[in-house]
């Protein structure tokens, strides 16, 4: 019998484990302890690449932090970790303890972890198979000193593969998802599969965000539907999940990301930033 079994409620009088699954491992116990200190877990995902998912995740996390919430942002896009650049943190390195890692702070209320902080150079390709990626994601949850958080935002790579599956399985059914799409049918088709994936995993869709929904003209201050609009809202209605809102294209979003300035902070009076603020308000209400 392991040392843990002595205090395990499933322990039998004979000294064995009465649990069908056996005693939780030390790693599982550490993950559970970490997650117990985090009130809300939100996984940002999309079935389609190129929809601005990481930009949405970064601005969502920053906007929540700007409301005074304690927020962690975990980038699990192993092959294309863009969060450090989007936050202007690409030159930072986390402090490593004997059995923990300290996340990188951004502002007063946001802490960030990404494989991008650990790569030796910008040209380094990450050539890993599934089991190694799964182990890293679990390590980022159990070994990072997240502390007490109101929200943990997890930014996934596109698709429904190892990374989003591991995130949802590790965090558990209490994790909710924000799914990002663009208005075009080719994106909506893939995102529809993401909604089904979340349901099959036993999690809840907090809502769909329609990104790049029209172009916010900086001169006339109106929105022009150059790529169409409404695809994300139609999908939300079709799948019976909430629609969180539309974010129009603004050239400053790309510039801010490239230069490491958070759009919702530097351009808070813009149409797109106000759209993001409305989405954050809906998330605050839904998780209150």
N, C-alpha and C positions, 0 to 999 in steps of 0.2 A: 504493500500500500504506500502511495506517495505521501510526502509530508502534508500536502494539501488535504488529503482525505480525512485527516483527523478532525477537521472542522467543517468538512463538506456535509451538507444536509442529506446527501445521498449515501453517506457511508453506512455500511451494514454492521451489525454487532460482531460479525466474524472478522471485520477489518477490511472488507472489500468495498468496492464501489457499486452502489445500487443503481447508478445512472446508466441507462442504455448506451449513452455516448461516452461514458467514462468521465473522469475528472477533467475540468478545463485545463489546458496547458498554461504554463507560465506566460507565454505570449498572449494567449486569449485573455487571461486575467488582466494583463497590462493594457490591452486594447479596451477592455470593458471599463477599467478604471479611468483611462483617458477620456472615453466617450461620456462617462457619467458626469464629467465636469463641463460638458458642452450642451447647451440648451437645445439648439436647433442646428441640424445638419442639412445643407442644401447642395445637391449635386447638379452642376450645370453641364448639360450635354446637348448633343445634336447628332442626328443620323447623317448629316451632310457636312463636309468640310467647307471652309471659306465663307461661313455665314456670320463671322464676327463673334463667335462664342466666347473666346478668351477675353475679348474686349468687353463684352457684356459682363462676364464673371468679375473682371477687375473693377469695372465701374460699379457693379452691384456691391462688391465687398467694400470699396472705398466709400460709397454713399452710405452704407449701413454704419461704417465707422464714423463718418461725419455727423451722424445723428447721436453719437455718444455710445453706441453699442461696441462691445468688445468682440472683435472679428478675427478669425483666422482664415487665410487663403492658401489652399493646398493645390498646387499645380501638379497633376499626375499625367500630363502629356509628356511621356518619356522621350519620344523621338523628336518632338518639336516644342520644347518648353519656352513659351514666349512671355510668361508672366513677369520674370525679372526685368526684361526690357520695357514692357508696358508700364512698369512702375518706376523706371529709372534706377533699378537696383542690380543691374547686370554685373557690376564689379564687386558686389558684396559676397562674403563667404561666411557661412554659419559657424558659430563656435561649437566644437564637438567635445562633449564630456565622455567619461568612460562608458556610460550607458544611455546617453541622451544627446539630442541636438537642440540648439536654440534657434527658433525661427528668426528671420530677419524682420526688424520693425519698420513699418512705414507710418509715419505720423504717430499719434498718441494711442490709437485704438486698433491698429491693424498689424497683424504679424503674418509673415509669408514664408512658405517653404516650397522649394522646387529643385528638381535635379539640375536645372540650369545653373544653380549656385555652385555646383560641385564639378562641373565639367572643366577639364584643364585648359581648354581653349575653345574659341567660337567655331572652329572647323571640326571639332570632335564629333564623329557620328556615334550614335548609341545603337549597337547591333546586338539586341537582346531578344531572346525568345520569351514566351509567356511566363514560365515559372519564375524567371528572374524579375520580370516586371511586377508580378504579383507580390513577390517578397519585398520589393522596394516600397510599393504602395502601403502594405501592411506596416512596414517599418516607419514610414512617414506618419502613420497614425499613432503607433504605440511608443515610438522613441523620441518624437519631437515634443519638447516641453511646451505644449499649447497652453496649459494652465486653465483658468476658468474663462470660458467664452460664451457670449450670447449666440454667436453664429460661427459655424465652420462652413466656408464655401469651398467646394471641391470642383476644380476645373478639369474636365475630362477631354481626351482627344475625341475626334468624331467617330461615329460608329457605335456598335453594340458588342465590342469585343472584350478582351481581357481586362482593360483598364476600367471602364464603367461597371463591368460585372463585378470586379474585385472591390471597387469602391462601395457599391450597394450591398454586397455580401458582407463586407467588413463592418460597415457602419450599421447595417441592419435595417429592418423594416420601418424604423422611425425616420429614416432619411427621406427627404422629399426632393423632387427634381424640378428644375427649371429647364425647359427645352427651347432651344433657339432655332429659328428658321428664317428664311427670307421668303418673300411673297411668291416666287416662281414655283410652278408646278413640279419642276425637277427636284427642287429642295424639299417641297412639302411631301412628295412621295417617300423620300428617305426618312423624313422626320416622323411621318406616320408610323414607321416601323419602330422608332424610338419610343413612342407612346405605348405601343404594344409591349415592347421589351420591358419597360418600367412596370407595367401591370403583371407581366409574367414573373418578374423578380419579387413581387409582393410589396412594391413601394407605391407611393402616391405622387402624381404629377401636381406640383404646386401651381404650374401654369405654363403657357406657351408665350414666348416673346417673338414678335415679328420684327426682325432687324432689317436694316436697309430698305425700309418701307417708304419709298418716295425719296426725293432729293430736297433738302431744306436749302432753298436759295438764299445766300447771304445778302443779296441785294434787295429783292422784293419781299423777303421774309415770309414767303409762302412755300408750300410743299408740292412738288411736282412728281407724279407717279410714273417715273421713267421705267421702273421695273414692274409696275403694277402694284397693287396692294390688296390686302384682305385675305391672302392665302393662309396665313397663320390663324387668323380669326375663324375662317371657315373650317380649318382643320380642328381647332379647339371645339367648335360647335359639333362637328361630325363625331369626334371621339369622346365628347362629354366631359371635357376638362376645362378649367378656367383659362381665359385669355387675359394675359397681364398687360398687353399694350404693344404699340408700334413705336419703333425708333427710326426716324428718317436718316438718310445719308447726310453727313456733314463732313466736308473735307478736313475740318479741324480734328475730327475723331482720329483719322489716320495720322495726321501730323503730330497730335498729342501722343499717340501710342509710340510712334517712331522716336520721339524725343524724350519719352519717359515722363510726360506730364499727364496726370489723371484728368480726363475730359470733364467729368462732373464737378471737379473742383475748379479748373481753370476757365471753363466756359459755362458756368452754372446758369446764366441767363439765356442760353441758346435754346432753340426749339427742341433739339435732340436731348440736351441735358434735362430739360423740364420733362420730357417724355420718360427718361430714365428715372427721374425723381418720382413720377407718378407710379411707375412699376415698383420701385422700392417701397413706396407707401402701401401699395396693395400687399406686398410680401409681409410688411410689418403687421398689417391688420390680420392677414391670414395665419400668422404664427404667434399672435398675441394670446 
